[in-house]
């Protein structure tokens, strides 16, 4: 079994920590709060989470063979 690179292990630990924090925040919001917008030019929490998840998916898909800007 290969040993994990300490840098990769630290990155994964931080990613999981932030995921846990984000999930805890989202669990505190009801459906109306997730989709609430301060005004029509503002994004809701739901839209921000969707945008961030798609951005991260794009950045880390085929990252060794593409620039991440898809």
N, C-alpha and C positions, 0 to 999 in steps of 0.2 A: 504494500500500500504506500502510495506517495505521500510525503509530508506536505502540508499546506504551506505555502509561502506566507510569512508573517504579515506582509503588507496586505495580501489578498484576504487573509483571515481577519485583519483589523477592519478592512473595508466592508466585509460581509457583516461583521458584528455591528458596525455603525449603521449599515443599511437596515438591518433587522431592528435596531433600536429605534430608528426614525419611523419605520413602518409601524411598530407597536405604538409609538406616540400618536401618529396620524390616525390609526384605527381607533384608539381611545377617544380622540377628539371627535371623530365622525360618529361614533356610537352615541355621543351625547346630543346629537342633533336629530330632530324629527324630520319627516319628509318635507314639510313646509319650509323649515329652516335651511335644508339642503338646497332648495331651489329659490330661496329669497334673493332678490336683487335690490340694492339700495336705490337704483334708478336704471333706466333702460340701457344705459351705456356701461353698466357694471356687470361683471360675471358673477354667477352664483357659485357657492362652494362646489356644487355638483359639476359645474362646467370647468372649474379650475382643476378639480381632481381628474376629470376626464382628460383635459389637455395635458396635464403633467404625466399621466400614465401613458398616453400615446407618445409623448415626447421621449420618455424613458425607453419605451419599447423600440422606438426608432433608433435611438442612440446606441442601444446595446444589441441590436440585431445585426449580425454580420459585421461587427465592429472591426474585425481584423482585415476585412476585405473591402470595406466601404468607408466613406467619410462620416456617416451618420446623418447626413443631411439628405433626407429622402423626400 
